[in-house]
Amino acid sequence: MTKPVAETKPASAAPPLSPSVRRHLGKSLRSHYADSLTEPVGERLETLIDRLDTSQDRAARS
């Protein structure tokens, strides 16, 4: 006994979102993430950002 294989549509076959839906989603996401943009960065994340900045500085100089 075999299971039927579900057909999947490629991402390009999905209908585009209307401009009003895109605006609504954009506003919702901005309001949802607005607080996180003003919160301080955690110590661990700050360390990782510093390491990335340092490695990019070295790469730019070489």
N, C-alpha and C positions, 0 to 999 in steps of 0.2 A: 504494500500500500504506500503510495507516494503522496506527499503534500502538494497541493497546487502552488505554483510559483506566482507570486503577486507581481503584476506588471507595474513598473514605476515609470513615471513620466520624467523626462529630463527637466532640469530647473528652468530651461528656456521656454518650456511649454506652459509654465504657470502663467496665469493671466496677470498683467501688471496691475499694481495698486492704483486706484484713482488718486488724483491730486488731493482731494479732501481727506482721504484715508491717510495718505502720507503726511499731510500737515498735522492731523490729529495724533498720529503715532509720534511724530517729531516733538510736538508740544508735550505729550505725555512722558516721553523719555527724558526730555530736558528737565521737566519738573521733578521727575523721579531721581535723577542724578545730580540735581543742583546742590543739594546739601553735601554730597560727597566731594564736590569740587572745592568747597570752602573748609573742609576738615583738614587738620594737619596730617601729614604723611607719617606713617608708622616708622619706627626706628629701623626695622629690618628693610623695608622698602627704600628708605632714604639711603641706607648703606649700598643696596644694589644699584640705585641710580648713580651714586657717586662712583662706584666701580665702573659702570657703563660709561660715564662721562670721562673718566680717566683713560679707559682703553680707547675711546674715540679720539681723545686728544693725542695719544701716542700714535695712532694710525694716521692722523692728519699731519703730524710732523714728519713721518717717514716717507 
